[in-house]
Amino acid sequence: EDVYDELPEEKLDVNVGDFKESSRTDSETVQREEEAIKLDSLNVAQMKELRDKATKFAFQTEVNRMMKLIINSLYRNKEIFLRELISNASDAIDKIRLLALTNKDEMDTNPELNIRIKADKENKVLHIMDTGIGMTHEDLINNLGTIAKSGTAEFLSKMQDTTKSEGQDLNDMIGQFGVGFYSAFLVADRVVVTTKNNADKQYIWQSDANEFSIVDDPRGDSLKRGTIVSLHLKDEAQDFLEEDTLRELIRKYSQFINFPIKLWSSKTIEEEVPDDEGDVDDSQPQEKLSTSEEDSVDDEDEGDAKVEEEIPDTRRKTKTVTKTEWDWTLINDSKPIWIRKPNEVSEDEYKDFYKTLTKDSQEPLTHTHFIAEGEVTFKSLLYIPKVQPSESFNRYGTKADNIKLFVRRVFITDEFNDMMPNYLNFIRGIVDSDDLPLNVSRENLQQHKLIKVIKKKLVRKVLDMIKKINEKEYDEFWKEYSTNIKLGVVEDPSNRARLAKLLRFQTSNSKDMTSLAAYVERMRPKQEHIYYIAGANRAEVEKSPFVERLLAKGYEILYMVEAIDEYCISSLPEFDAKKFQNVAKEGFTLGESDKNKDKFEKLKSTFEPLLKWLNNVALKNKILRAEISERLSNSPCALVAGLFGWTGNMERLAMSNAHQKSDDPQRTYYLNQKKTLEINPRHPLIRELLRRVEASEADNTAKEMALMMFRTATLRSGFMLQETSDFADTIEKMMRQTLGVSLDEQIEMDEDDNEYETEKEDNEAEETTVDADVGYENDINEHDEL
Ligand SMILES: Nc1ncnc2c1ncn2[C@@H]1O[C@H](COP(=O)(O)OP(=O)(O)OP(=O)(O)O)[C@@H](O)[C@H]1O
């Protein structure tokens, strides 16, 4: 059993780039970064000079359009820019940490891993710094300007739809479509990116959204490694320079980022200092502080007395000054949530983490948080979103990067696209294992035998999580994911039994959905099979000839009205030791009492002549065989698919499947398979037919009517009719008889029609003449003789 228990700390230690601060003192870092920022905020003239020197680039058209939209959008929720930039910073740190796994030297340029945010009020600039991988010259050109992501076009069209309506949607789109970085232009009219990658020099990229430029950084590699994104905030976005606003935003959107996020923030402290009479005001160190002085002249306490004693000759006065100190303050708790014990994590934290992880604005439907032990130990936190992206099934079976894999808290990849089987690719979450090796390539890791074990356990856990969803929420789940679960039944034999328990179907019993377990519980005492029928909708299956007698006798039938249902059930041999019986297929018996059985046998022998005649005369080559039906009540007859043949519903699905070619041999095979004709011995039409056949096997009307019954049965049983025009001809003939119109009565022609006919005849006559002229006549004669 999987129990959650925290691993001993030492096991969690990561040799490379753990969260621990390095021994390097903060002050050094501050200084280094301070320099970089100072330069960035150089006076206008200096910046201009740099810009003039820089190489200019045009944004790729799509990127350009997208940026214009972002800049001009009326979109209110501009604050998400910070979430996007912090997320990019975190990704960049993930990347360098991953690189360092195979080459430790990569980390040497700057062993610290963190994200820092600093507001420069004076210059109205907001800096977001990271010590991540940084960007090379080529990266800058590609990533920040010229290569539009595949999502960009999609984003553009959706964004244009929503710019007027605004609202939640756009919030989801920025980010989900990979426009993260460009969201900087929601709040800034100029963005400067200073960046240093281990493989290249330090560069300054900047843009006012019209074009971008790149120039070597004259300071050299002051960053050592990493990136600073500096936002020159628009007038209306000045609020993002406020410390409180920033702190709140980081907590709201980025509290679960796995690296320390530090905010350059001020703290007010009070300090007692000697009050140098006379020149107090001037000598007070005022650089960074505002003061509220307190006069303590009147104080007569012990402390003062002491001072008096020890320093008899100096002034007795001290005073309190209020000092403002600036420093980096840690805002988030970078201990990953999945490392914590479940009982120490609140529901809200789970929900918030989900939002950070997925950028989904809705809350998740449910989650599971566990540690798996045994062959491999791993921690995992998995979520089911409330909705899956609308185009999920169009991309079914293609890449879905919804599970993030960590090894000992180091992010490795979210690109093992088979961490979940296709049918579960809606699951989002994290897997973190201590047992996987850190120093192998991702390719080799993907092949690692433990990954297989992890995958297997993940699926079990997900199915378990689904099973535990409460009844009310299960409806919601089922609406969204029923097709996934049914595909699971088809595609995942090893979990079929578990998946079967999750299935829900419509039923003849009530308007509510039922589980198979509930159906089995309600089965009649001698009922051996789970009865079901598949069709296009409830109204159709309710009226099907196949359900008539069963319903009349009080049996419950599952109505499978989704396209995938019949495929799903045909790969499920049984449930709870009960086999499924498609009531539209052969092999159907009601498990009747002995008395009824006798009656049935008697009927069989009575109708033997009719069955024989249908088989050998009237419907020869059209049906597999004719039989007495146990399932019909109101209809005279029905057409039944063989056990392994297609029902009318399957046939309909196959025909509507655009991927299947019309000459597909499998399809042709199934479509041409003959079916069993079941006749209802209680029906007067059938009884009349028997009477006629007994009188004369050569009765032509009987033959015609038998054919007619076969065709109506074909239609009623949901199959396609092959000979539609023959069918219509016969109906029209019957109409004449009913209406008393003679079969010989001719169709009246319009005069125009006659004219056309005459013209045609004339032309034909002419052609013959021409042929004759050219001398073809001989050939024709020869041909005739042959
Ligand atoms: N701080 C950074 N450090 C290093 N590279 C960065 C940084 N910010 C952005 N990049 C690079 O620029 C690319 C584009 O960033 P952008 O935010 O537009 O998209 P993304 O991060 O790939 O997608 P999404 O926003 O959906 O996560 C990133 O993929 C990354 O390569």
The ligand as a MOL file (V3000), in Angstrom:
LIG
                    3D

  0  0  0     0  0            999 V3000
M  V30 BEGIN CTAB
M  V30 COUNTS 31 33 0 0 0
M  V30 BEGIN ATOM
M  V30 1 N 14.3940 34.7380 -18.1610 0
M  V30 2 C 14.7150 34.0080 -19.2130 0
M  V30 3 N 15.8820 33.3210 -19.2580 0
M  V30 4 C 16.2070 32.5720 -20.3310 0
M  V30 5 N 15.4110 32.4300 -21.3990 0
M  V30 6 C 14.2480 33.0780 -21.4280 0
M  V30 7 C 13.8320 33.9070 -20.3370 0
M  V30 8 N 12.6220 34.4280 -20.6730 0
M  V30 9 C 12.3050 33.9380 -21.8790 0
M  V30 10 N 13.2730 33.1350 -22.3450 0
M  V30 11 C 13.2930 32.4190 -23.6250 0
M  V30 12 O 12.3480 32.9820 -24.4840 0
M  V30 13 C 11.4050 32.0120 -24.8880 0
M  V30 14 C 10.0500 32.6300 -25.1090 0
M  V30 15 O 9.4510 32.9310 -23.8870 0
M  V30 16 P 7.8950 33.0150 -23.7650 0
M  V30 17 O 7.5430 33.3640 -22.3850 0
M  V30 18 O 7.3600 33.9010 -24.8260 0
M  V30 19 O 7.4120 31.5660 -24.1180 0
M  V30 20 P 7.6160 30.2220 -23.2710 0
M  V30 21 O 8.1230 30.5290 -21.9260 0
M  V30 22 O 8.3720 29.2630 -24.0920 0
M  V30 23 O 6.1340 29.7000 -23.2150 0
M  V30 24 P 5.1150 29.9370 -22.0210 0
M  V30 25 O 5.0420 31.3910 -21.7870 0
M  V30 26 O 3.8820 29.3410 -22.5130 0
M  V30 27 O 5.7050 29.2000 -20.8570 0
M  V30 28 C 11.4360 30.9450 -23.8270 0
M  V30 29 O 11.0430 29.6990 -24.3300 0
M  V30 30 C 12.9110 30.9620 -23.4220 0
M  V30 31 O 13.6730 30.1860 -24.3170 0
M  V30 END ATOM
M  V30 BEGIN BOND
M  V30 1 1 1 2
M  V30 2 1 2 3
M  V30 3 2 2 7
M  V30 4 2 3 4
M  V30 5 1 4 5
M  V30 6 2 5 6
M  V30 7 1 6 7
M  V30 8 1 6 10
M  V30 9 1 7 8
M  V30 10 2 8 9
M  V30 11 1 9 10
M  V30 12 1 10 11
M  V30 13 1 11 12
M  V30 14 1 11 30
M  V30 15 1 12 13
M  V30 16 1 13 14
M  V30 17 1 13 28
M  V30 18 1 14 15
M  V30 19 1 15 16
M  V30 20 2 16 17
M  V30 21 1 16 18
M  V30 22 1 16 19
M  V30 23 1 19 20
M  V30 24 2 20 21
M  V30 25 1 20 22
M  V30 26 1 20 23
M  V30 27 1 23 24
M  V30 28 2 24 25
M  V30 29 1 24 26
M  V30 30 1 24 27
M  V30 31 1 28 29
M  V30 32 1 28 30
M  V30 33 1 30 31
M  V30 END BOND
M  V30 END CTAB
M  END
